[in-house]
Amino acid sequence: MSRAALVPALCFWGFNGLLLVVDTTGKPTFISRYRIQLGKNEPVDPVKLRQSIRTVLFNQTMISLPMLVIFYPFFKWRRDPCCQELPTFHWFLVELAFFTLVEEILFYYSHRLLHHPTLYKKIHKKHHEWTAPIGVISIYAHPIEHVVSNMLPVMVGPLAMGSHLSSITVWLSLALIITTISHCGYHLPFLPSPEFHDYHHLKFNQCYGVLGVLDHLHGTDIIFKQTKAYERHVLLLGFTPLSESIPDPPKKMESSLEPSQLFPRK
């Protein structure tokens, strides 16, 4: 199972390494045009970043890796992931659809549970220290949250399907890349939109899921659907930033005006 840990980790740090160059140096400058929350993390706070990276490394080495080792006998009991023929591409697509469905269900409900006031204060608040997220903090979380809401939702699907090691490795790599994109803070061309989860970090009480299906069914995206962020929640197929083609409405100026200016005498 070492490959199921090593390859996803390399994908995670390879992708996040590129993002961290932009976040810490601001270069190449054109990428800043795609920033979702303008003016945030320009550049990122180095002290806060170092603390987050330490937590991420702890979660990967002391939680993710041991969990894969602990779960290996269960995978082997279900169907030895190392002694099967490689799955066909079509079967892998079936597996991928099932993994995605399981993750959506488990992540949505575990994530929403972590927003209960008691659990939020003791556990989930750590992840929400970043109201404007960056890619590497996708697994910056309390250890309990990392187990319940990060690891289990992506491991239950392959265990239930008795998947081959190659399917598990690709799935875990994809899951880490997608969650990094969701947290990266940039709506980049030709990549999945991160507007949905970025809005969750901004407002806390909207958009709990991954795909948004359960948010739609439970009405936990109603406010999000009334925003410009929702209009921008599409695949960007050009190079003009959506923050420019679909800008936020101008901020109201009433609060800065004197009463006599708001209500002039006749």
N, C-alpha and C positions, 0 to 999 in steps of 0.2 A: 504493500500500500504506500510505499515511500514515494512512488511516482505521483500518486493521487494528492500528495502534499507538496512535492517539490515543484511540479509544473505549474499548478495554480499560483503558488507563491512567486515564482519567477514572472508570470504574467502580471500579477498584481504590482510588483515592485518595478517591473519594466515600464508599465504604463504610467504608474504614479511617479516614477523618476522623471519622466518627461514633463508631467504636469507640475511637479515641484520646481523644476527649473523656471517655468513661467511664473509660478506663484511667488517665488523668492527673489527673482531678478526683474520680473516684468517684461522679459524678452522671450521671444519676439513680440514687439509691441502691438502688432496687428491683432493678436489673439485677445488682447484686452477689450477689443470692440465687441467680442462675443460674451463678455461677462454678464451674468444675469442680474446680480445685485450690484449695480454700478457704485463705485467708490468704496467697496468693501474688499478687504484683503489685498490692498495695493500699496506695498507688498504685505504678505502675510506676517503676522506677529511671530518672530523667531522663537521667543520663549514658549509661547503657546504651541507652536509647531513641534518643538523638540519634545515637550511633554506628551503630545499626542502620538508622536512616532514611537516613544518608549512604550506607551500603552498598547499600540498596535502590534509591536514586536512581541510584547508579553502575551497578548491574546493569540498570536499565531504559534508561538513556540510552546507556551505553557497550557494552552487550552485546545486550539485546533488540532495540533499534531497528536497530543494524547487522546483526544476524542476519536481520531481516525484509527489509532492503535486499539482503543477499547472497542470500537465498533467492528473491527475486522472479523472477530469470531462470529458475529451476527451476520455479516455479509457472507462469510464462508458457509455458515449453517443454511442460509437462504439459497445460495448457489455460489460456489467458489468463483470470485471475480477474476482470478488469475489463470484458471484452467478451462476456459471456454473458448470456442471459436469467436473470432471477431464478429460483432453484429453487423448486419447489412446497413447501408445508409438509410434505407427506408425505415428499418426498425429503430434506428437511433432517433429518427425524427418523431416516431411514436413515443419513444422514451422521453425525448425532450419536451414534448407537449404535456406528458404526464408530470414530469418533474416541475414544470412551470406552474401547472395547476395546483400541485401540492404546496409549492412554495408560496403561491399567492394566498392560499387559505391559511396556512400555518403562520406566515409572516403577518398577515393582516390582523388576525385575532390576538397573536402574542404581542404584537406592537401596540395594538389598541389597549390591551390589558396593561401594558407598561405605562400607559398614560393615565392610569388610575392615580389619583393624587398621592396615595401612600407609596406606590411602587415608583411613580415618577420621581418623587423627591429623593428616594433612597437609591434608585438604580438608573432610570432612564435619563435623568437630568444631565448626567455626564456627557452623553452623546449630544444633547441639545445645547451644550456650551457653545457650539458653533452654530449661530443663527444664519451665517453665510458660510455654507460648508465648502470644503475642498476635498479632492479625491481621496487622499490618504485617510481621512477621518471616517470613511465608510465602515471601517471595523474598529473605530475608536469608541469603546463602550465598556460599561461595567462587565466584569466576568460573567455574572449571571445572565445579563442580556446577551452576551456573545454566545453563550450556550443555547439559550432558549429561543432567541429571535434571529440569530445569524446562522448558527451551525445546524440546528435541528431541521429547520425548514428546507435546507438544501440536501440533507442526508437521508431524510425519510423516503423520498421518492426513489432514489437508486436502491435503497434497501428493500423497499416493497417490490420493485421490479426484478430484483436479483440481477442487477446490471453487471456488464463486463467492466473491468478496470479502465479500459479505454473510454467507455461512456462516462464513467464517474469522473475521470480526469478532465475530459472536455467540458462536462457540465459544471464542475467546480470552477474551472478557469473562466467559463462564460459568466457564471454568477458573480465572480469577483470583478470582472471587467464591467459588467452592467451596473453593479452597485457603485463602482468607482465613477462611471459616467453620471449616474444619478446624483452623486455628491460633488462633482468636479467644479461646479459653479460657472461653467461655460456652456452655452448652447452652440455647439460647434457644427459646421456643415457635415451632412451625411452620417451623423451619429444620432442614436436615440435621444429624444428630448429629455433633459433633466428638469424641466420646469415644474413637473408634478411634485417631485420629492423636495426640490429646492423651496417650493412654496410651503411644504410641511415644516421645514426648518425655520422658515420666516414666521409662520403663524401658529405652529404647534398643534392646532386642533382640527386640521384638515389633511386629507390625502395620506392615509395610513398605509395603503397597500403598495404593491409593485406595479401591477398593470392598471389598477384603478377600477377593476370590475366590481369588487366588493365595496369599494367606496361609493360607487354608483348605486348599488343595491341598498346600502345602508344610509345613503344621504350624507356621507361624510366628505363630500366634495362640492356641496351646494355653493358655498361662498367662493371656492376656487373657480367654479364655472362662471362666476359673475365678474371675473377679473381679466385684464389684458394678458396675464400670465397664461390663462387657459387658451386664449386665442393664439398665443405663441407656442402652445404645447403640441407642436407638429414637427415632422422631420424637415429640417432645413435643407433644401435641395439647391440652394444658390450660395452666394458668398456675401450677400448683404445681411448683416445681423438683424434678427427679428426685433431687437430692441429699437432699431431704427425704422424698420418698415411697419411695425406695430408698436408705436411708442406708448408709454404710460400717459394717461391724461394729465394735463398741467395741474399742479397742486393748487388748492384753493388759497387765496390770498387774504380772505376775510379776517383771519385771526391776527394779521399784522396791521390792520387798518384801525384807525380811531373810530369810536362810535359816530362822530359827526360825519365821517367819510362814508360809513356804512348806511347811515340814515340821514342824509342831508336835509336841512330845513328847506321848506318851500319858500 
